Structures are given as structure tokens and as C-alpha cells.
Amino acid sequence: MYLQTIELHFDVSLELPVRLLLDPSEDSWQAVRQKALDLMEIMVGRVEGLAFAGCCEFHSLSLPGEFDRKIQGIYRKVKNIPVLIGPILESWQKHASSFVTVLITGKRPIDLDDWTGRPEGHPAPKLIIVNLEGKEFQDEIPEFLSSDPLESILDEANNPPVSIFVEGDGFFPLECKTNQGALDLDFYDNQMRLKLNNWDTSQRLSLRLKSLGLTDPFMVIERRNGTSEKKTGQEISSYFNQPIWTPLTDAAWTVIQAGINRQDFECPFCRDYHAYQTVFCPNLGRFLLDGIPSKSVVIIDRQQRKFLSLTDALLAWQSGHDRIITMDGMMYSWEDFGWMFLNEITPYENLGNDFFGLYTEG
């Protein structure tokens, strides 16, 4: 298999979504309905839908107004069916770590014991149970969360991310734009990860990514309680423009030519001769590469007399088919078993085809 260039958009909520499970009993319905509406209003944007106990059909009602208009028509079809939580929890169990389930009920579910007394190694999904009719079964389920009023439910449903990263088979990020957080590259065991730091959980995360890989990468969100979920991205095209190469000034070109040729040069400021790898004048402390960002990785195109600066958006530059230099000055190559670290970039590193790399840290 060959590496391919992939462009994806990840648009995800960092707050854990909520699914409501409602008691269909007629004698409890008005209280259940009102409590569900209250939850939707106080957890705006987090409720992704609902189902009724005893029925596996999922309804994507997420807005209070939509719920208020449509719920009565849905309820008529399930009114007074037995209050069973097993069927829907079984169908949700595979993805139960990616959302919070809130059961709103006026009576004890018939099959509650099947879910609270499961043998070790076969745990039930963790529920938040809102019991509207006193405490007749609340004390039986200490391992379940049972909460009211609504503010308490919010606390119990809070399971913020502790780690967010993108990875995949053969994954290597090239360009990325995100609406929040700071990006960091993490290389381990012949694999590259793109990590997000300093995010705001209350905002949706929008991350556009151009990368290399054998297959589409995915985003992993690890949460405080030890659960994690994988998010897939939507394919995009032509979002990232061609990198901008900037002409070198005459002053910078004079210093760079000396560096490429490994020759000492006369400093334009102090007039002393400096070693070829010098980018800050040791006598005056001045940066010698006019027009080029300091403390950054730059790629020099000798034929065109231009440079490309690697930034937080342009994470890496591909030299040929299988060699990459990153914004932190590390070089990697692609092998059959994964990515291999080569070396930290050296001053005026020859990248082939008349391209040279330089870390302007001094």
C-alpha cells in the first residue's frame, strides 16, 4: 500500500452527548415529559435524542421546541408498553462510552435487576436515573447515579476530555487549522500523533487536516472516567492552498549562500567573520536573516531564491515521496513498518533537489 494525501474536517462536541430514556407509563407521562423538556432546556446542545423504555427505536429530537411539537405523536405509539430498559441498553451498549444515558421514570423498570446484578466482567452501562416517584428502588442501585434536581444531573453527566489526538495507519499531519487549542506532534513506536492542548470544552471543536496516510485517520477523545471514543472526519477538498514561498532579501541571501557552501562570512552589522551556521551576530545579538522568522524551521529553495516557513498551520514539509521535516525541526522517513526518525535538522541540511533546511534558533 502507498501513502495517500487525505483532507478531512472533524466537527465534534467535546461535551459528552446525552440520550434520554423515557418511561412510557400513562400515569407518569406528564411528569416524565416535563422533566425531559426541562433537561433539554438546561443542557442545550448536549441532548442528541431519546428512546422509550421497552422500545428500541431512537428519535433524533435534540431541541426543546422540536421535542415539544413532536413528542406527543411519538408517545401515542408506545403508551403503556412495559417499562423494560434491557432492549434499548443492549442496542446502545457497543457505543455506550460515547454518550450519557439518563433514564426518566415514574416506576421501577421490570428488568432492573438484570442490569444492576450483572456478573463481574459484564458490567452494565452506567445510568443516571431520575426517579420521579420517591425512593422505593433508589437504594437498590448504589452503583448507578440517581439524581435530581437538574443541576445535580449536570454535575454527574460531566465527563470532560483529558486527552484529544488524531492518529491512523501511516498517519503524518502536514497542515492543520483549528478553531481552538494548540497543536503538538507526538512521535512514538514508529507512529505520529497530532495532539490538541488547551481546548475549551464548552465550544465545538472544528479541525481541518491535511495529512499522509494509508487510511483515513481518526480523532480519539479520552475522558476523565477512563472511557474513550473515536470520531471520523468528513472528506474535504481544495481547502488548503499551496504553501506560500517568499522571496529572500539580498542581505539574507548573502548569509544563506555562505551557509549552503559551508563558508565563513562577513557580518553585515559588526563586520567580523562568523561561522557559516551563525544566524545571530554574537557581538551585537542581531538576527542576520533579514525577512525570515527567527526561531522557526525554514525551507530554502536555492534555485528560486525563496523560503518557506513552517508554522502552527503548516506542520510539516514533504521532501520527495517519503521524507518529511516538521515544524520542530525533526526529520522522518517512511518505511514499510512505519515512520522512522532520522535526525534533528542541521544548519543548511541538504534536502535534495536544491532544497535546504534551517532551524533559525541560533
Summary of the structure (lengths in Angstrom):
residues: 362
radius of gyration: 28.8
end to end distance: 40.3
largest distance: 92.6
contacts: 1091
relative contact order: 0.13
helix: 19%
strand: 36%
